[in-house]
Amino acid sequence: MPLSRRARVLLAVAVAGIIATATILTAPMHSWGTQFHLPTPAARTPGSDAALLEKLAIIFPINENTDMQFYRNTWMRDYLYPVCDWPGDECKIVCNEQSTYKTLDKKTFCFSRAMKEYRDKEFFIKIDDDALVDKGYILGLVRNYTGWDKPVYISDHQRYGDGDNPSVDGVLYGNGKFYMFNRKLVDCVDVNLKYEGHRIEDAIFGAMVRSGCGEPNVEYVVENDNYIWHKTYKNKNKYIDLAFIKNH
């Protein structure tokens, strides 16, 4: 029997409502003009988050302006490995050499050698002391890349030009505010890389990766900047200056 005009209108409204609801519920799966690279979380079990984070070491170069009190009050506090010029109460990695902005490449060699000794750690983050990263995002990355069969290097990668140093020229390296990598990458980085002069420390780490691991053998993963804050933190009713005093 043909539907009346009123019945057809009611049916159309109901179908439109179902489509709108489905669109809202599945919005995180759509691109809407921005491509997100979110890891697929594994099934969670009680205590699984703590167990996953026990595999993590956060490499944290500091100096006299670093506010350790601030970071001790974040989720990162139990996983921080502060990298210091000289021995101190907060230090886990000591380089025994005064660093400046122009000599941070030497500090990169220092903590890279130290990381190779942390055999109980599966994942490492290098983060600047004017940056923050979301705990849930890191948990998702750890779940997704546990047991990965290649060296993994997560960051905002770019190329570095250096005509004076073939070992560094054209290298793909991660933005210094944040990069994360797995044990396989730590095991193959070349801590004996040779080059002339002082260079950007993050480009040097990328060159150590290229020299020791080989770029074709590395899984370069694009970070999701929705979960990483650099210099400022802005979210809802919070606006925090993370770089009030410039370091070095």
N, C-alpha and C positions, 0 to 999 in steps of 0.2 A: 504494500500500500504506500503511495507517495507520501512523504513527510509534509506537514503543513508548513507555511512560511515561518510561523513562530518556532516550530520544532527545529527547522533548519538553522535559524539564528542561534538558538540555545546550543545546538551541537557545534556550530562554528566557534562560539565563545569558549566552550569547554576544551576543544582541540587547541585553541590559541593559548589557553591557560596552561595546558600540559606542556606545550612547546616552550613557553616562557620559563616554566619551572625547571625543565630539563636544561635549558641554556644557562640558567643561574647556577645550578648544581654542578655543571661540568665546565664552568668558566675557567678553572685552573688548568684544564687540559688544552685550552685554545691559545692561540698565539696573540691575537688582538694587536698585531703590529710589532710586538717585542718577542724575541725568541729567548725562552728561558731554558737553561740546562740543569734541571733538577734531578738528582739521583732518586731512584726508586727505593724506598726504605724496605729493608727485610722485615719479616714478622718480628714483633717485639715480645720479649718475655721479661718477667720481673727481674730487675737487676741488670738487664742487658746493656743499658746505657753506660753504667759505671764500668762494666767489663770492657766495653768497646773503648772507652776513653783511657783505660789503663794502658792501651797500646800507643798512646799519643804523647809526644814531647813537643812543647811549644818553645821554639828557639827565639829568644827575646833579647836582642842587643840593647843594652842600657847605658846611660851615662849619668852625670850628676844631676841632670834636669828631669830624669825619669821619675814619675810619680808611682812608686811601687804600691803605696797604700791604695790608690785607685784600682790597680789591677788585682790586688789581693782581695778586693771586694767584688770581683767578677767570677764567672764560672771558670775562667782560665787558671785561677790561683793554684790549683793542685797539679797543674800540668806545665807550669812555667819553668823554663831552663834559662834564667838570665845569663847573658854573655857579658862579662865585665872586662875592663882593661886590667884591673888589679884585684886581688882577693878582697872579699867583703862578705858580710852576713847574708846578703841576698844572692850571692853568686853561685852558680853551678858549673859554669864554664868560664875559666879565667885565661886570658890571652897574654898577660904579663907584658903589655905594650900599650903605651898611650895612643889612643886613636883620635883622629880628627875626621871631619867630613871628607877630606881628601885621601884618607888612609883606611877607609872602611872596607876596601877590598881585602886588606890583610886580616881584618876581623872575620870576613867571610871564610877565608881559609882556616882560621882558628876554629870556628864552630863546625865547619864541615869535617875536619879531622876528628873532632870530639864526637860528632853524631855516629861515626862509624863504630864507636865503642859501645853505643847503647843498643846492645843486641836484643834486649827485651822490648824494644819499641818497633812498631810496625809502620807508624805514620808520624810525620814531622810537619810542623807549621813554622815558617819564619814570618814573624809579624813585627811591624814597626811599633814604637811606643807612642804613636799618635793614631792608632787604629784599633778597631774592635771587630769581632766576627761573631756571628750568631751560633750558639751552641747546637741548635737543632740542625742547622745547615751542615756543620762539621760532622755530626752523628750520621747524617744521611750519606755524606761522602765516605766516611769510614765503612759504613755498611756496604755501600756500592762497590768499593774498590778493595775490600778485603779479599785476599787470594788472587788478585789480578796477576796475569801472567807476564806483564811488561812493567818497566819503570813508569810511574805515573807522576806528572808534573802539572799541578793545577794553579793557574794564575791568569792574569790579563797579559798575554804574551805580546811581545813586539820585537822587531829586528834592531840590531845595534850595528852601526857603521864605524869601523876603525881601520883606516887604511894603513896605519903604522904597525898593526899587529894582526897577522893572518890568523892567529889562534883565537882571536876575539871577533874579527870582522864578520859581519853578517849573521852573528849568532842570534838565535831565538831565546829570549829570556823573559822572566816574569817580573811584573811590577813589584817594587820592593815593599809596598804596604802589606802585601800578603802573598805568600805562595806556600803550597802544601804539596807534599810528595811522599812516596812510600819507601819502604826499606830497600826495595830493588833498585831504586834510583840512588839512594845513599851509598849502596854497595859499589856502584859503578862510577860515581863522580870522580873526576881526576883532580886530586888535591895537590898534584905536582905540576899543574898547568904553568907554562912559561909565557911571559909577555913583558913588554917594556912600558915603564911609566906607571902612573896611578890611573885606574879606570873605575867607572861606576861599579859598585860592588855587586849589584844585581845582574849586570851584564857578565861579570866575571863568573858568577855562579852558573849562569846559562852556558858560558864557555866551558866550564868544568863538566857540565852535563854533556855537551856536544862532544868534547874530547874523550871522555871516559865511557859514555853510554852509546853515543851515536844518535843523532836526531831521528833517523828512521825507526829506531828501536824504542823510542819513547812515546808514551801516550800523553799528548798535550791536551789538557782539558781546560776549557774556558770557565773561569770563575763566574759566579752569579753575584753581581755587585749589589743586588737587593739585600744581601745578608752581610755585607762588609761595609764598615764605615771608616772613612779616612779623614783626619783633621777635624771633622765635625760629626756629631751624632744628632740626627733630627728624627723624632718619631713621636707622634701624638703630642703630649704636653711637655716633651723634653727637647731641649736644644743645648747641647754641650759642646764647648770648644775643647777638642782633644789635643790642640797644638798651641796652647796659650803662650808658652815659651818655646822658641825655635831651638832645636838641638844642634849641637856642633856649630 
